[in-house]
């Protein structure tokens, strides 16, 4: 702002000198051109800085969707993924108890993907918010709060009905404590459980290694098959 005011005053002074025919008016005009050039440079640098800050703070750069809806999947790969998804869900819904369902599902995922931590949320038919159901290798001072579709990154996964991968997960995420000492998981996966384009539950799992793209297909099958079974359990509970 001060630079702009100085430029206006200098322009007025130069123009006045030019009209009155005073000496050194050309020098004033040269200074004016230099000042205006500097203002343009500052303007473009400011725009670049704003763009950099926008890119850094943009959540889209911090996670990526792992959907396979638009890909052509070979029939054999699709069949194998469906069979593995059924195997992961085997026995999970034997009891219509949310805590039991969540614990069994997370345990099966831990064996299949070597996850180190996990948490399961389920849709409350009463509040229509997602509430804590179960966890794996996690301890809390207090139960995680309920949240709605669209709230935070997990809510975004529910809104989009897509798996989200977050590399380099935040330091605030709980470390894994094992016989090898404390270790930090590097990847976080958010997996909504959907049926007819509606999410009935969501799973968050953390891993040391990235899950390969060819195994994301299995998670996509789990997302749908698990959503179908979970919706059935919740609809029964409402009767």
C-alpha positions as CSV (number, residue, x, y, z in Angstrom):
1,X,0.0,0.0,0.0
2,X,2.8,2.4,0.9
3,X,4.6,1.6,-2.3
4,X,1.5,2.3,-4.3
5,X,1.0,5.6,-2.6
6,X,4.6,6.5,-3.2
7,X,4.2,5.6,-6.9
8,X,1.1,7.8,-7.2
9,X,2.9,10.8,-5.6
10,X,5.9,10.3,-7.8
11,X,3.7,10.1,-10.9
12,X,2.0,13.3,-9.8
13,X,5.3,15.0,-9.2
14,X,6.7,13.9,-12.6
15,X,3.6,15.0,-14.4
16,X,3.6,18.4,-12.7
17,X,7.3,18.8,-13.7
18,X,6.5,17.9,-17.2
19,X,3.6,20.4,-17.5
20,X,5.7,23.2,-16.0
21,X,8.6,22.4,-18.2
22,X,11.0,22.1,-15.3
23,X,14.4,20.6,-15.7
24,X,15.1,16.9,-14.9
25,X,11.6,15.9,-15.7
26,X,12.9,13.0,-17.8
27,X,14.8,11.7,-14.7
28,X,11.6,11.7,-12.8
29,X,9.9,9.7,-15.5
30,X,12.7,7.2,-15.5
31,X,12.3,6.8,-11.7
32,X,8.6,6.4,-12.3
33,X,9.1,3.6,-14.9
34,X,11.5,1.8,-12.5
35,X,9.0,2.0,-9.7
36,X,6.1,0.7,-11.7
37,X,8.3,-2.2,-12.9
38,X,9.1,-3.0,-9.3
39,X,5.4,-3.0,-8.5
40,X,4.7,-5.4,-11.3
41,X,7.4,-7.7,-10.1
42,X,6.1,-7.6,-6.5
43,X,2.6,-8.3,-7.8
44,X,3.7,-11.4,-9.7
45,X,5.8,-12.7,-6.7
46,X,2.9,-12.2,-4.4
47,X,0.6,-14.2,-6.7
48,X,3.2,-17.0,-6.9
49,X,3.5,-17.1,-3.1
50,X,-0.3,-17.3,-2.7
51,X,-0.4,-20.2,-5.2
52,X,2.4,-22.0,-3.3
53,X,0.6,-21.6,0.0
54,X,-2.6,-22.8,-1.6
55,X,-0.9,-25.9,-2.9
56,X,0.7,-26.7,0.4
57,X,-2.5,-26.4,2.3
58,X,-4.6,-28.2,-0.3
59,X,-6.0,-31.5,1.1
60,X,-6.0,-33.0,-2.4
61,X,-2.2,-33.1,-2.3
62,X,-2.2,-35.0,1.0
63,X,-4.3,-37.9,0.0
64,X,-5.4,-39.8,-3.1
65,X,-8.5,-41.8,-4.0
66,X,-8.1,-45.5,-4.7
67,X,-11.1,-46.3,-6.8
68,X,-11.2,-48.9,-9.5
69,X,-14.7,-48.0,-10.9
70,X,-13.4,-46.5,-14.1
71,X,-10.8,-49.2,-14.8
72,X,-11.3,-52.3,-16.9
73,X,-10.7,-55.3,-14.6
74,X,-9.9,-58.7,-16.0
75,X,-12.6,-61.2,-15.1
76,X,-10.2,-63.5,-13.3
77,X,-8.8,-60.7,-11.2
78,X,-12.3,-59.6,-10.3
79,X,-13.4,-63.1,-9.4
80,X,-10.3,-63.7,-7.2
81,X,-10.8,-60.4,-5.4
82,X,-14.5,-61.3,-4.7
83,X,-13.5,-64.7,-3.3
84,X,-10.8,-63.1,-1.1
85,X,-13.3,-60.4,0.1
86,X,-15.8,-63.2,1.0
87,X,-13.0,-64.9,2.9
88,X,-12.1,-61.7,4.8
89,X,-15.8,-61.4,5.8
90,X,-16.2,-65.0,6.8
91,X,-17.5,-65.2,10.4
92,X,-17.4,-61.4,10.8
93,X,-21.2,-61.1,10.8
94,X,-21.9,-64.2,12.8
95,X,-23.1,-62.1,15.7
96,X,-25.2,-59.0,15.2
97,X,-23.0,-57.1,17.6
98,X,-21.2,-54.0,16.3
99,X,-18.1,-54.4,18.6
100,X,-17.7,-58.0,17.6
101,X,-18.2,-57.2,13.9
102,X,-15.6,-54.5,14.0
103,X,-13.0,-56.5,16.0
104,X,-13.3,-59.5,13.7
105,X,-13.1,-57.4,10.6
106,X,-10.0,-55.5,11.8
107,X,-8.3,-58.8,12.9
108,X,-8.9,-60.3,9.4
109,X,-7.5,-57.2,7.8
110,X,-4.5,-57.3,10.0
111,X,-3.7,-60.9,8.9
112,X,-4.3,-60.1,5.2
113,X,-2.5,-56.8,4.9
114,X,-0.3,-56.7,8.0
115,X,-1.9,-53.6,9.3
116,X,-0.5,-52.2,12.5
117,X,-3.5,-50.2,13.7
118,X,-7.1,-49.9,12.9
119,X,-10.4,-48.4,13.9
120,X,-14.0,-49.1,12.9
121,X,-16.9,-46.6,12.9
122,X,-20.5,-47.5,12.2
123,X,-23.5,-45.4,11.1
124,X,-26.0,-44.7,13.9
125,X,-29.5,-45.2,12.6
126,X,-30.7,-42.7,15.2
127,X,-28.3,-39.7,14.8
128,X,-27.2,-40.6,11.2
129,X,-23.7,-39.9,12.4
130,X,-20.7,-42.3,12.5
131,X,-19.8,-43.6,15.9
132,X,-16.9,-45.6,17.3
133,X,-17.4,-49.4,17.1
134,X,-14.1,-51.1,17.6
135,X,-10.3,-50.7,17.3
136,X,-7.2,-52.8,16.7
137,X,-3.9,-52.1,18.5
138,X,-5.1,-48.6,19.6
139,X,-5.8,-47.2,23.0
140,X,-7.7,-43.9,23.7
141,X,-7.9,-41.6,26.7
142,X,-11.5,-41.0,25.5
143,X,-13.7,-42.5,22.8
144,X,-13.3,-40.8,19.4
145,X,-16.2,-38.3,18.8
146,X,-19.0,-39.0,16.3
147,X,-18.8,-37.3,12.9
148,X,-21.0,-36.8,9.9
149,X,-20.5,-37.4,6.2
150,X,-18.2,-34.7,4.9
151,X,-16.5,-34.0,8.2
152,X,-12.7,-34.2,7.7
153,X,-10.9,-36.6,5.5
154,X,-12.7,-39.6,6.8
155,X,-16.0,-37.8,6.1
156,X,-14.8,-37.0,2.6
157,X,-14.2,-40.7,1.9
158,X,-17.8,-41.4,3.0
159,X,-19.0,-38.5,0.8
160,X,-17.2,-39.8,-2.3
161,X,-17.7,-43.5,-1.6
162,X,-14.1,-44.1,-2.4
163,X,-11.0,-45.5,-0.6
164,X,-8.5,-42.8,0.4
165,X,-4.8,-43.4,0.9
166,X,-2.8,-40.9,2.9
167,X,1.0,-41.3,2.7
168,X,3.2,-39.9,5.4
169,X,0.5,-39.8,8.0
170,X,0.6,-37.0,10.6
171,X,2.8,-37.3,13.8
172,X,-0.4,-37.0,15.9
173,X,-1.4,-40.5,14.8
174,X,-0.7,-43.0,17.5
175,X,2.7,-44.9,17.2
176,X,2.8,-48.7,17.2
177,X,4.4,-50.2,20.3
178,X,5.8,-53.7,19.9
179,X,8.7,-55.8,20.9
180,X,10.9,-53.8,18.5
181,X,10.0,-50.6,20.3
182,X,8.1,-47.6,19.0
183,X,7.5,-47.3,15.3
184,X,5.5,-45.0,13.1
185,X,3.2,-46.4,10.4
186,X,3.6,-44.5,7.1
187,X,0.3,-45.1,5.3
188,X,-3.3,-44.6,6.3
189,X,-6.2,-46.1,4.4
190,X,-9.8,-45.0,4.8
191,X,-12.3,-47.6,3.6
192,X,-16.0,-46.8,3.6
193,X,-18.4,-49.7,3.7
194,X,-21.1,-48.8,1.1
195,X,-24.3,-50.2,-0.2
196,X,-26.4,-48.6,-2.9
197,X,-24.2,-45.5,-2.8
198,X,-24.7,-45.0,1.0
199,X,-22.0,-45.5,3.6
200,X,-23.0,-47.7,6.6
201,X,-19.5,-47.9,8.2
202,X,-15.9,-46.9,7.7
203,X,-12.6,-48.4,8.5
204,X,-9.2,-46.7,9.0
205,X,-6.1,-48.8,8.9
206,X,-2.5,-47.9,9.1
207,X,0.4,-49.8,7.5
208,X,4.2,-49.6,7.4
209,X,4.1,-50.4,3.7
210,X,1.9,-49.1,0.8
211,X,-0.8,-51.5,-0.3
212,X,-0.1,-52.5,-3.9
213,X,-2.6,-51.3,-6.6
214,X,-3.5,-54.9,-7.5
215,X,-4.6,-55.5,-3.9
216,X,-6.6,-52.3,-3.7
217,X,-9.1,-54.2,-5.9
218,X,-9.6,-56.5,-2.9
219,X,-10.3,-53.5,-0.6
220,X,-12.8,-52.2,-3.2
221,X,-14.7,-55.5,-3.1
222,X,-14.6,-55.5,0.7
223,X,-16.0,-52.0,0.6
224,X,-19.1,-53.2,-1.2
225,X,-19.6,-56.7,0.2
226,X,-19.0,-55.4,3.7
227,X,-21.4,-52.5,3.2
228,X,-24.1,-54.9,2.0
229,X,-23.8,-57.1,5.1
230,X,-23.5,-54.2,7.5
231,X,-26.6,-52.5,6.0
232,X,-28.5,-55.7,6.6
233,X,-27.4,-55.8,10.3
234,X,-28.3,-52.2,10.9
235,X,-31.7,-52.5,9.2
236,X,-32.5,-55.5,11.4
237,X,-31.4,-53.6,14.5
238,X,-33.9,-50.9,13.6
239,X,-36.9,-53.3,13.5
